[in-house]
Amino acid sequence: MDENQVEGAFKTAAGRVQDAAGALSGDPGMQAEGKFRQASGRVQAGLGDAVNEMGHRIEEQPLVALMIAGAVGFALGILVGRH
């Protein structure tokens, strides 16, 4: 498991607890923070999933990954060189 997946899952769980605590105490600010933390955790976990999937794709097709990286580097070089 990727570090982002673990941290994202933890943030999502902490956000659920904070959301529930805000609902029980009647504190809408705490609820909103909990919902934001949940969303942030889901995004971070999704990033971890994407990184993990990218790693698998690179292992399966290293030549394609190398060609894509070269094309991106070439395009960035052209864009930066236009100044």
C-alpha positions in Angstrom: 0.0 0.0 0.0 1.2 3.5 -0.9 1.8 6.1 1.9 -0.9 8.3 0.4 -3.4 5.5 0.5 -2.8 5.0 4.2 -2.8 8.7 5.1 -5.9 9.2 3.0 -7.8 6.4 4.7 -6.8 7.8 8.1 -7.9 11.3 7.1 -11.2 9.9 5.8 -11.9 8.0 9.0 -10.9 11.0 11.2 -13.2 13.2 9.1 -16.1 10.8 9.7 -15.5 11.0 13.4 -15.2 14.7 13.4 -18.4 15.0 11.3 -20.3 12.8 13.7 -19.0 14.7 16.7 -20.1 17.9 15.2 -23.6 16.5 14.5 -23.9 15.3 18.1 -22.7 18.5 19.6 -24.7 20.7 17.1 -21.5 22.4 15.9 -21.9 23.0 12.1 -18.3 24.3 11.9 -16.9 21.0 13.2 -19.2 19.1 10.9 -17.9 21.1 7.9 -14.3 20.5 8.9 -15.1 16.8 9.2 -16.6 16.7 5.7 -13.7 18.6 4.3 -11.2 16.2 6.0 -13.2 13.3 4.5 -13.0 14.7 1.0 -9.3 15.5 1.5 -8.7 12.0 2.6 -10.5 10.5 -0.4 -8.5 12.7 -2.8 -5.2 11.6 -1.1 -6.2 8.0 -1.2 -7.1 8.3 -4.9 -3.7 9.9 -5.5 -2.1 6.9 -3.8 -4.2 4.5 -6.0 -3.1 6.4 -9.1 0.6 6.3 -8.1 0.3 2.6 -7.4 -1.4 1.9 -10.7 1.3 4.0 -12.5 4.0 1.9 -10.9 2.4 -1.3 -12.1 2.0 0.1 -15.6 5.6 1.1 -15.7 6.7 -2.3 -14.6 4.5 -4.0 -17.3 5.5 -1.7 -20.2 8.8 0.1 -19.4 9.5 1.1 -23.0 6.1 2.8 -23.4 6.7 4.7 -20.1 10.1 5.8 -21.2 8.8 7.1 -24.5 6.0 9.0 -22.8 8.5 10.5 -20.3 10.7 11.6 -23.2 7.8 13.1 -25.1 6.7 15.1 -22.0 10.3 16.2 -21.4 10.6 17.3 -25.0 7.3 19.3 -24.9 8.3 21.0 -21.6 11.7 21.9 -23.2 9.9 23.5 -26.1 7.6 25.4 -23.8 10.3 26.6 -21.5 12.6 27.5 -24.4 10.1 30.0 -25.9 11.0 32.7 -23.4 
